[in-house]
């Protein structure tokens, strides 16, 4: 499919999705969100893709937030529908079975920060800026920021960010656990690709089981989470990749995983 607000490419088990409205700093509008939803469906249905990387076009911005020109025209009912629409698509991103890496190359503000929060981990350029500045516009985050941010960095730090609308540098974001690693701007995408290649060598069934177990276990008590882990471990053994992995270990060779989610 041809897209106008995003770009989607894939090779060697890795998909790269680029937000592509550089003149608007890749701000989120309804058109971009609709295209993103379609792209996520396509990625979900493609058994060859094992890892997804998100990044922004241009040198300045990952996603600078929701498009204010569109938000300014919303009625309360329209605002509720817009928030629900954005939440549903970002939740679809978070719900992808495969690992997702955010390569944040510049501004990740408002909806951009919320998009990154839905990824499995974040790599950032030294020039990246993070924040939820909605409070400065007289509103609050509407695409999941009030819920995902405290789950990642703790309630007190999240409330400080949300209440003040303060921007964080990449170094500050790493210090509080929002960002995993920081790179020079010209090295960011290569670094994300390198770790994606490492992940893509693993079995898809075990990758998806690991992601699902961690994500679902965070919302359960320890005993329930351990039960999830036990069941997922057992299901992995039913996939051909488990036989390949154990055989390769015993034969002192590198495994070649070919199994899919259907075994």
C-alpha positions as CSV (number, residue, x, y, z in Angstrom):
1,X,0.0,0.0,0.0
2,X,1.2,3.6,-0.7
3,X,1.3,5.9,2.3
4,X,1.5,9.7,2.4
5,X,2.2,10.3,6.1
6,X,4.4,7.3,6.9
7,X,6.9,5.0,5.2
8,X,7.1,1.3,5.8
9,X,9.9,-1.0,4.6
10,X,11.1,-4.4,5.7
11,X,14.1,-6.7,5.1
12,X,15.6,-9.7,6.9
13,X,12.8,-9.9,9.4
14,X,13.0,-6.2,10.4
15,X,10.3,-3.7,9.6
16,X,11.1,0.1,9.7
17,X,8.2,2.5,10.1
18,X,9.0,6.1,9.6
19,X,6.6,8.9,10.5
20,X,6.9,11.1,7.5
21,X,5.4,14.6,7.9
22,X,8.8,16.5,8.5
23,X,7.4,19.9,7.6
24,X,4.9,19.4,10.5
25,X,7.6,17.8,12.7
26,X,5.7,14.5,12.1
27,X,2.8,15.7,14.2
28,X,-0.1,13.2,14.6
29,X,-3.3,14.0,12.7
30,X,-6.2,11.7,11.8
31,X,-4.8,10.8,8.4
32,X,-1.4,9.7,9.9
33,X,-3.2,7.7,12.6
34,X,-5.3,5.9,10.0
35,X,-2.3,5.0,8.0
36,X,-0.5,3.8,11.1
37,X,-3.4,1.6,12.0
38,X,-3.4,0.0,8.5
39,X,0.4,-0.4,8.6
40,X,0.2,-2.1,12.0
41,X,-2.4,-4.6,10.7
42,X,-0.1,-5.3,7.7
43,X,2.9,-5.9,10.1
44,X,0.8,-8.1,12.3
45,X,-0.2,-10.4,9.4
46,X,3.3,-10.7,8.0
47,X,4.9,-13.8,9.5
48,X,8.3,-12.8,8.1
49,X,8.6,-9.8,10.4
50,X,10.1,-10.4,13.8
51,X,11.0,-6.9,14.9
52,X,9.6,-3.4,14.3
53,X,11.5,-0.1,14.5
54,X,9.8,3.3,14.7
55,X,11.5,6.5,13.9
56,X,10.8,10.0,12.5
57,X,11.7,11.6,9.2
58,X,14.0,14.6,9.2
59,X,16.6,15.6,11.8
60,X,14.4,17.4,14.2
61,X,11.5,15.2,15.3
62,X,10.3,11.8,16.1
63,X,6.8,13.0,16.7
64,X,6.3,16.6,18.0
65,X,2.8,15.7,19.3
66,X,-0.7,15.7,18.1
67,X,-1.5,18.3,15.4
68,X,-2.7,21.4,17.3
69,X,-4.5,22.8,14.3
70,X,-6.7,19.8,14.4
71,X,-7.1,19.7,18.2
72,X,-8.1,23.4,18.3
73,X,-11.3,22.7,16.3
74,X,-12.6,19.9,18.4
75,X,-15.7,20.0,20.5
76,X,-15.7,18.0,23.8
77,X,-17.4,15.1,22.1
78,X,-15.0,15.4,19.2
79,X,-12.1,15.4,21.6
80,X,-13.3,12.3,23.3
81,X,-13.6,10.5,19.9
82,X,-10.1,11.8,18.9
83,X,-8.6,10.5,22.1
84,X,-10.3,7.2,21.8
85,X,-9.1,6.8,18.2
86,X,-5.5,7.7,19.2
87,X,-5.6,5.4,22.2
88,X,-6.9,2.5,20.2
89,X,-4.1,2.8,17.6
90,X,-1.3,3.2,20.2
91,X,-2.7,0.3,22.1
92,X,-2.6,-1.7,18.8
93,X,1.0,-0.8,18.6
94,X,1.7,-1.9,22.2
95,X,-0.3,-5.1,21.5
96,X,1.8,-6.2,18.6
97,X,3.1,-9.7,19.3
98,X,6.6,-8.8,18.1
99,X,9.2,-6.6,19.8
100,X,9.0,-2.9,18.9
101,X,11.9,-0.5,19.3
102,X,11.5,3.3,19.3
103,X,14.5,5.1,17.7
104,X,13.7,8.6,18.9
105,X,15.7,11.1,16.8
106,X,14.3,14.4,18.0
107,X,11.2,15.8,19.6
108,X,9.0,13.2,21.3
109,X,6.4,15.4,22.8
110,X,2.8,14.7,23.8
111,X,1.5,12.1,21.4
112,X,5.0,11.4,20.3
113,X,6.1,10.6,23.8
114,X,3.0,8.5,24.2
115,X,3.8,6.6,21.0
116,X,7.3,5.8,22.3
117,X,5.9,4.7,25.6
118,X,4.0,2.0,23.8
119,X,7.2,0.5,22.4
120,X,9.1,-2.2,24.2
121,X,12.1,0.0,24.7
122,X,13.5,3.3,23.6
123,X,16.8,4.3,22.0
124,X,17.4,8.0,21.7
125,X,19.5,10.5,19.9
126,X,21.6,12.9,22.0
127,X,19.3,15.6,20.5
128,X,16.1,13.9,21.6
129,X,13.6,15.8,23.7
130,X,10.8,14.1,25.7
131,X,7.8,15.6,27.4
132,X,4.0,15.6,28.0
133,X,3.4,19.4,27.7
134,X,-0.4,19.2,27.3
135,X,-0.9,20.9,30.6
136,X,0.5,24.1,29.1
137,X,-2.4,24.1,26.6
138,X,-5.0,23.7,29.3
139,X,-5.6,20.0,28.7
140,X,-4.0,16.6,29.7
141,X,-2.4,13.8,27.8
142,X,-5.0,11.9,25.9
143,X,-3.2,9.1,24.1
144,X,-2.3,7.1,27.2
145,X,0.4,9.2,28.8
146,X,-1.2,9.4,32.2
147,X,-1.3,5.6,32.3
148,X,1.8,4.3,30.6
149,X,4.3,6.9,32.0
150,X,3.8,6.1,35.7
151,X,3.9,2.4,35.0
152,X,7.4,2.9,33.5
153,X,9.0,5.5,35.7
154,X,6.9,5.6,38.8
155,X,3.9,7.7,39.8
156,X,5.8,10.6,41.4
157,X,8.2,11.3,38.5
158,X,5.3,10.9,36.0
159,X,3.2,13.4,37.9
160,X,6.0,15.9,38.0
161,X,6.4,15.6,34.2
162,X,2.7,15.8,33.6
163,X,1.9,18.6,36.1
164,X,4.8,20.9,34.9
165,X,4.8,20.0,31.2
166,X,8.6,20.1,31.5
167,X,10.7,18.8,28.6
168,X,13.5,16.3,29.3
169,X,16.8,15.9,27.5
170,X,17.8,12.5,26.4
171,X,20.2,12.3,29.3
172,X,17.5,13.2,31.8
173,X,15.1,10.7,30.2
174,X,17.7,7.9,30.5
175,X,18.4,8.9,34.2
176,X,14.8,8.2,35.1
177,X,14.5,5.0,33.1
178,X,12.5,6.3,30.2
179,X,15.3,5.7,27.7
180,X,17.5,2.6,27.5
181,X,20.5,4.0,25.6
182,X,21.6,7.3,24.0
183,X,23.5,7.6,20.7
184,X,25.0,10.3,18.5
185,X,22.3,11.3,15.9
186,X,24.1,9.7,13.0
187,X,24.5,6.4,14.9
188,X,21.0,6.1,16.3
189,X,19.3,4.1,13.5
190,X,22.3,1.9,13.0
191,X,22.2,1.1,16.7
192,X,18.5,0.3,16.6
193,X,19.1,-1.9,13.5
194,X,21.9,-3.7,15.1
195,X,19.9,-4.8,18.2
196,X,16.9,-5.5,15.9
197,X,19.1,-7.9,13.9
198,X,20.2,-9.6,17.1
199,X,16.6,-10.0,18.2
200,X,15.4,-11.2,14.7
201,X,17.8,-14.1,14.9
202,X,15.7,-15.6,17.8
203,X,12.7,-17.8,17.4
204,X,9.5,-15.8,16.7
205,X,7.4,-18.0,19.0
206,X,9.7,-17.5,22.0
207,X,10.1,-13.7,21.3
208,X,6.3,-13.3,21.3
209,X,5.9,-15.5,24.4
210,X,8.5,-13.5,26.2
211,X,6.9,-10.1,25.3
212,X,3.4,-11.3,26.2
213,X,4.4,-12.8,29.5
214,X,6.3,-9.7,30.6
215,X,3.5,-7.3,29.5
216,X,0.6,-9.3,31.0
217,X,2.5,-10.2,34.1
218,X,3.0,-6.6,35.0
219,X,-0.7,-6.3,35.5
220,X,-1.0,-9.4,37.6
221,X,0.1,-10.6,41.1
222,X,3.4,-12.6,41.2
223,X,1.7,-16.0,41.5
224,X,-0.5,-15.3,38.5
225,X,2.5,-14.0,36.5
226,X,4.5,-17.1,37.4
227,X,1.6,-19.2,36.1
228,X,1.6,-17.3,32.8
229,X,5.4,-17.9,32.5
230,X,5.0,-21.6,33.2
231,X,2.3,-22.0,30.6
232,X,4.2,-19.9,28.0
233,X,7.4,-21.9,28.6
234,X,5.5,-25.2,28.0
235,X,3.9,-23.8,24.8
236,X,7.3,-22.8,23.5
237,X,8.5,-26.4,23.8
238,X,5.7,-27.4,21.3
239,X,7.3,-25.1,18.6
240,X,10.0,-26.5,16.3
241,X,12.3,-23.7,17.3
242,X,12.7,-25.3,20.7
243,X,14.0,-28.5,19.2
244,X,16.3,-26.5,16.9
245,X,17.6,-24.4,19.8
246,X,18.4,-27.3,22.1
247,X,19.9,-29.4,19.3
248,X,22.1,-26.5,18.2
249,X,23.4,-26.1,21.8
250,X,24.2,-29.7,22.2
251,X,25.8,-29.8,18.7
252,X,27.8,-26.7,19.5
253,X,26.5,-24.7,16.5
254,X,24.4,-21.6,16.0
255,X,20.6,-22.2,15.8
256,X,18.6,-21.4,12.7
257,X,15.1,-20.6,13.9
258,X,12.4,-21.1,11.2
259,X,9.3,-21.7,13.3
260,X,6.4,-19.3,13.3
261,X,3.6,-18.7,15.7
262,X,1.6,-21.6,14.4
263,X,4.4,-24.1,15.2
